[in-house]
Amino acid sequence: MAKDFYEFKPYNVGRWLVWGGYALILAAAPMLFTSSLAHTMLSQMGIAIIVCLSYNMLLGQGGMLSFGHAVYSGLGSFLAIHTLNLVGKGQWPIPVSLVPIVGGLASAVFAVLFGYVTTKKAATPFAMITLGIGELVWASSLMFPEFFGGEGGISSNRVAGPRPLGITFGPQIQLYYLIAVYTFVCTGLMFAFTRTPLGRMINAVRDNPERVEFVGYDTQKVRYIVFIIAAFFAGISGGLAALNFEIVTSEVVSGYRSGAYLLFTFLGGATFFFGPIIGGVLMVLAFVLLSEFTKAWLLYLGLVFLFMVMYAPGGIASLIMMNLRVASFGRLKDLWVSYLALAVTALIALLGAGVMIEMVYHLQLNAALGPKLNFMGASLNAKGADSWFGAAFVMLTGIGLFEVARRQYSRQWGEIQEFIEKEVKRRETL
């Protein structure tokens, strides 16, 4: 029987609020943080968000652990910087704002070539092949200086080509808003991809490839197509990086860069779409700010990664979602004391460990300056037994108190989860 009335589907208000808030943050961020350093960092955050989201298309959505994703963001950077030089010479009459798309298309072409071999296998063989291709491209970057620029890289000037509305992209604020537009659009497109049949199918390939083949799909072809799409967005991020730094070196295709994408995508939370956004922000904060505070920043980063793998393998996004679930049942207020105790005791342990790490680094790297050093306003003697004893005492005390707080928290968390399960069953019976 045909319907004799129209049926309207209501708007998803929550989704509109989330995306509206995301756009507002991107638009208002440079107005709140007005320094040149802040604008530079915000620009790098936008670039990092795109590349981490593109990497998560492989890792989080497809279960493809890649050790060579920097190949595609890096090659996108190189093609973009070459294109920018052609624009500057007047040989390509395209606006600078479209240069990142050239980088994306170039990376997609490379993914068509490399991805056909890479996606023939899954799981560990896939990871090893990506590692091999990454090392191959990095070695080639030193063997072909005509294209890669050798050790000095390739430089350019982004103030070139047509200037619509007088926009030159010379000032950092103008480039930031270009990056913000690309970040918002690419984020939206990658989120839309997760809602497509192909996006659902790559999830199925990740979870149960045998059943996918049983129902008639070619798992290699699904992985191959997604690999190309991920490379396209990685290339866009590389093109934006070329505009931002105006120089591209062989470091952009190194295994070190690929490892950074993996680490921060995991820290942000690969199992949730917004996790890599958090990871991208953390990556810039670590590389720009943390590296200025201490020479041992990579060690601190490794320790954070270690503890996240041990205690929160789902990343920061999983912690947020778990606590939102608890809050939806009105029980988050029961945990604030435990969270405060965990934070304070963890800081105490970190303070003691930090003192010991800084003293070791001072003895190894700054021995000529003598044993004295300052750490967080305190004067320390790297060769004094009292400094070492005090640091060890603070660290061990913090670890002991943290363990007590953790056990109390685990007990409370278990009771709250039992309450939630009972409440869910009660609501199902209504």
C-alpha positions in Angstrom: 0.0 0.0 0.0 1.5 3.3 -1.1 2.0 6.1 1.5 -0.3 9.0 1.2 1.8 11.3 3.3 5.4 12.6 3.4 7.8 11.5 6.0 10.5 13.9 7.1 13.7 12.7 8.6 14.9 15.0 11.4 18.2 16.6 11.3 21.0 15.0 13.3 21.4 17.9 15.6 24.4 16.4 17.4 26.3 16.0 14.2 25.6 19.6 13.2 26.8 20.8 16.5 30.0 18.7 16.4 31.0 19.8 12.8 29.9 23.4 13.5 32.1 23.4 16.6 35.0 21.9 14.7 34.7 24.7 12.0 34.4 27.3 14.8 37.6 26.1 16.5 39.5 26.2 13.2 38.3 29.7 12.5 38.7 31.2 15.9 42.0 29.5 17.0 44.3 32.2 15.4 42.2 34.9 17.0 42.7 33.4 20.5 46.4 32.6 20.0 47.8 35.6 18.2 51.6 35.1 18.3 53.6 34.1 15.2 54.7 30.9 17.0 51.0 30.0 17.7 50.0 30.6 14.1 52.9 28.4 12.9 52.0 25.6 15.3 48.3 25.8 14.4 49.2 25.5 10.7 51.3 22.4 11.5 48.5 21.0 13.5 46.1 21.2 10.6 48.7 19.4 8.4 49.3 16.7 11.0 45.5 16.2 11.5 45.1 15.4 7.8 48.0 13.0 7.6 47.1 11.2 10.8 43.5 10.8 9.6 44.7 9.4 6.3 47.0 7.0 8.1 44.1 5.9 10.2 42.2 4.9 7.1 44.8 2.1 6.9 45.5 1.3 10.5 42.2 1.9 12.3 39.7 1.3 9.6 41.5 -1.3 7.5 43.8 -3.0 10.1 46.8 -2.3 7.8 49.9 -1.5 9.8 52.0 0.6 7.5 55.6 1.5 8.3 55.9 3.6 5.1 53.1 6.1 5.1 55.6 9.0 5.0 56.4 7.9 1.4 53.1 9.3 0.2 53.0 12.4 2.2 56.7 13.0 1.4 56.3 12.4 -2.4 53.3 14.7 -2.3 55.5 17.4 -0.8 58.2 16.9 -3.4 55.7 17.1 -6.3 54.0 20.1 -4.7 57.3 22.0 -4.3 58.2 21.3 -7.9 54.8 22.5 -9.0 55.2 25.7 -6.8 58.5 26.4 -8.6 56.8 26.0 -12.0 54.1 28.4 -10.8 56.8 30.9 -9.7 58.4 30.7 -13.2 55.1 31.3 -14.9 55.1 27.9 -16.6 51.9 26.6 -14.7 49.2 29.3 -14.4 47.5 27.7 -11.4 46.8 29.4 -8.1 49.0 28.4 -5.2 45.9 27.3 -3.3 45.5 24.3 -5.6 49.1 23.1 -5.3 48.2 20.7 -2.4 45.8 19.0 -4.7 48.6 18.4 -7.1 50.5 16.7 -4.3 47.5 14.6 -3.5 47.0 13.4 -7.1 50.8 12.7 -7.4 50.7 10.6 -4.2 47.7 8.7 -5.5 49.6 7.9 -8.7 52.5 6.5 -6.7 50.1 4.6 -4.5 48.7 3.0 -7.7 52.2 1.7 -8.5 53.4 0.8 -5.0 50.1 -0.2 -3.6 49.5 -2.9 -6.1 52.4 -4.8 -4.7 51.9 -3.7 -1.1 48.3 -4.8 -0.8 48.9 -8.3 -2.3 49.5 -9.3 1.3 47.9 -8.5 4.6 48.9 -8.4 8.3 52.6 -8.8 9.0 53.7 -9.2 5.3 51.9 -6.0 4.5 53.8 -4.1 7.2 57.1 -5.5 6.1 56.5 -4.6 2.4 55.6 -1.0 3.4 58.8 -0.9 5.4 60.8 -2.1 2.5 59.2 0.4 0.1 59.8 3.2 2.6 63.5 2.4 2.9 63.7 2.1 -0.9 62.2 5.6 -1.5 64.3 7.1 1.3 67.5 5.6 -0.2 66.4 6.9 -3.7 66.0 10.4 -2.2 69.8 10.5 -1.8 70.6 8.8 -5.1 68.5 11.2 -7.4 69.4 14.7 -6.3 67.8 16.1 -9.5 64.4 15.3 -8.2 64.9 15.2 -4.4 67.4 18.0 -4.1 70.1 15.9 -2.3 70.9 16.7 1.3 69.9 20.3 1.0 66.4 19.5 -0.3 64.4 21.8 -2.6 63.2 25.2 -1.7 60.6 27.5 -3.2 58.6 30.7 -2.5 54.8 30.4 -1.9 54.2 34.0 -2.9 53.8 33.2 -6.6 51.2 32.9 -9.3 47.8 34.6 -9.4 46.7 36.6 -6.4 42.8 36.4 -6.2 41.4 39.1 -3.9 45.0 40.2 -3.1 45.7 37.0 -1.2 49.4 36.2 -1.5 49.8 33.5 1.3 52.9 35.4 2.3 51.6 36.2 5.9 51.3 33.1 8.0 47.7 33.9 9.0 46.6 33.7 5.3 48.3 30.3 4.9 46.8 29.1 8.1 43.2 29.7 6.9 44.1 27.9 3.6 45.3 25.0 5.7 42.2 25.2 7.9 39.9 25.0 4.9 41.8 22.0 3.6 41.7 20.4 7.1 37.9 20.8 7.5 37.2 19.6 4.0 39.5 16.6 4.1 38.2 15.7 7.6 34.7 15.8 6.3 35.5 13.7 3.2 37.3 11.1 5.2 34.4 10.9 7.7 32.0 10.6 4.8 34.2 7.8 3.4 33.5 5.8 6.7 29.8 5.9 5.8 30.2 4.6 2.3 29.8 0.9 1.3 33.6 0.8 0.6 34.3 2.3 4.1 32.1 -0.4 5.6 33.7 -3.1 3.5 37.2 -2.2 4.6 36.0 -2.6 8.2 34.8 -6.0 7.3 38.1 -6.9 5.6 39.8 -5.8 8.8 37.6 -7.9 11.1 36.9 -11.0 9.0 38.6 -11.2 5.6 37.6 -14.9 5.1 33.9 -14.1 5.3 34.3 -11.1 3.0 35.9 -13.4 0.4 33.1 -15.9 1.0 30.4 -13.4 0.1 32.2 -12.6 -3.2 34.4 -9.6 -2.5 38.1 -9.3 -3.4 39.9 -8.3 -0.2 43.0 -7.3 -2.1 41.1 -5.0 -4.3 39.3 -3.4 -1.4 42.6 -2.8 0.4 44.2 -1.5 -2.8 41.5 1.2 -3.4 41.5 2.3 0.2 45.3 2.5 0.1 45.1 4.8 -2.9 42.5 7.1 -1.2 44.7 7.3 2.0 47.7 8.2 -0.1 45.7 11.0 -1.8 44.9 12.6 1.5 48.5 12.1 2.7 49.7 13.8 -0.4 47.4 16.8 0.3 49.0 17.1 3.7 52.4 16.9 2.1 51.5 19.7 -0.3 50.3 21.9 2.5 53.6 21.2 4.4 55.5 22.3 1.3 53.7 25.6 1.3 54.1 26.0 5.0 57.9 25.4 5.2 58.8 26.4 1.6 61.4 23.6 1.7 61.3 19.9 1.3 64.1 17.5 2.3 64.6 13.8 2.2 63.5 13.6 5.9 59.9 13.8 4.8 60.1 10.2 3.3 62.1 8.7 6.2 61.1 5.8 8.4 61.4 8.2 11.3 58.5 10.3 9.9 56.4 7.1 9.3 57.0 6.0 12.8 55.8 9.4 14.1 52.5 9.0 12.2 52.1 5.5 13.7 52.9 6.6 17.2 50.6 9.6 17.4 47.7 8.0 15.6 47.9 5.2 18.1 48.2 7.7 21.0 45.2 9.6 19.8 43.1 6.5 19.4 43.0 4.6 16.1 39.7 2.9 16.9 37.8 6.2 16.8 37.5 8.7 14.0 38.4 11.7 16.1 41.4 9.9 17.7 43.9 10.9 15.0 42.8 14.5 15.3 44.0 14.4 18.9 47.1 12.6 17.8 47.9 15.3 15.2 47.7 18.0 17.8 49.9 16.0 20.2 52.5 15.4 17.5 53.0 19.2 16.9 53.0 19.9 20.7 55.7 17.2 21.2 57.9 18.2 18.2 57.7 21.9 18.7 57.1 22.6 22.4 58.3 19.5 24.3 61.6 19.4 22.3 62.3 23.0 23.4 61.9 22.1 27.1 64.2 19.2 27.3 66.7 17.3 25.2 65.3 14.0 26.5 61.9 14.6 24.9 62.0 11.5 22.8 62.6 9.4 25.9 59.6 11.0 27.6 57.5 10.4 24.5 58.6 6.7 24.5 57.6 6.3 28.1 54.2 7.9 27.5 53.7 5.5 24.5 54.7 2.5 26.7 52.2 3.4 29.4 49.5 4.0 26.9 50.0 0.6 25.4 49.9 -1.0 28.8 47.0 0.8 30.4 45.0 2.4 27.6 45.6 0.6 24.3 42.6 2.3 22.7 44.4 5.7 23.0 43.1 9.0 24.4 39.9 8.8 22.4 39.0 5.5 24.1 39.5 7.1 27.5 37.2 10.0 26.5 34.5 7.7 25.2 34.6 5.4 28.2 34.1 8.3 30.6 31.4 9.8 28.4 29.5 6.5 28.8 29.9 6.7 32.6 28.8 10.3 32.6 25.7 9.4 30.6 24.6 7.2 33.5 25.4 9.9 36.0 28.3 8.2 37.7 31.3 10.2 36.6 31.1 12.4 39.8 31.9 9.3 41.8 35.3 9.1 40.2 36.7 12.6 40.5 38.5 11.9 43.7 40.2 8.8 42.2 41.1 10.8 39.1 42.6 13.5 41.2 44.6 11.0 43.2 45.9 9.3 40.0 46.9 12.6 38.5 48.8 13.8 41.6 50.6 10.5 42.3 51.5 10.2 38.6 53.0 13.7 38.6 55.0 12.9 41.7 56.4 9.7 40.1 57.1 11.6 36.8 58.8 14.4 38.8 61.2 12.0 40.4 61.9 10.1 37.1 62.3 13.4 35.3 65.0 14.6 37.7 66.9 11.3 37.2 66.6 11.5 33.4 67.7 15.1 33.2 70.7 14.4 35.4 71.7 11.5 33.2 71.4 13.6 30.0 73.3 16.5 31.7 76.2 14.2 32.5 76.3 12.7 29.0 75.7 15.9 26.9 76.7 18.8 29.1 79.6 17.4 31.1 81.7 20.4 30.2 79.3 22.7 32.0 79.9 21.0 35.3 77.6 18.9 37.5 75.2 21.7 38.4 71.9 22.0 36.6 68.5 23.6 37.1 65.3 21.6 36.7 61.9 23.2 37.3 63.4 25.9 39.5 65.5 23.5 41.6 69.3 23.4 41.7 70.6 19.9 41.3 74.0 18.3 41.5 74.2 15.5 38.9 77.1 14.0 40.7 75.7 14.4 44.2 74.4 11.4 46.1 71.7 13.5 47.8 70.2 14.5 44.4 70.0 11.0 43.2 68.7 9.7 46.5 66.0 12.4 46.6 65.0 11.8 43.0 64.8 8.0 43.5 62.8 8.5 46.8 60.3 10.8 45.1 59.9 8.5 42.1 59.4 5.3 44.2 57.0 7.1 46.6 55.0 8.3 43.6 54.9 4.9 42.1 53.7 3.3 45.3 51.0 5.9 45.9 50.0 5.6 42.3 49.5 1.9 42.6 47.3 2.3 45.7 45.2 4.9 43.9 45.0 2.7 40.8 43.7 -0.2 42.8 41.1 2.0 44.4 40.1 3.4 41.0 39.9 -0.1 39.5 37.6 -1.2 42.3 35.3 1.8 41.8 35.4 1.4 38.0 34.3 -2.2 38.3 31.4 -1.3 40.5 30.3 1.4 38.2 30.5 -0.9 35.2 28.3 -3.5 37.0 25.8 -0.8 37.8 25.7 0.3 34.1 25.2 -3.2 32.9 22.3 -3.7 35.3 20.8 -0.4 34.4 21.1 -1.3 30.7 19.3 -4.6 31.3 16.6 -2.8 33.3 15.9 -0.3 30.6 15.7 -3.1 28.0 12.9 -4.7 30.0 10.8 -1.5 30.1 
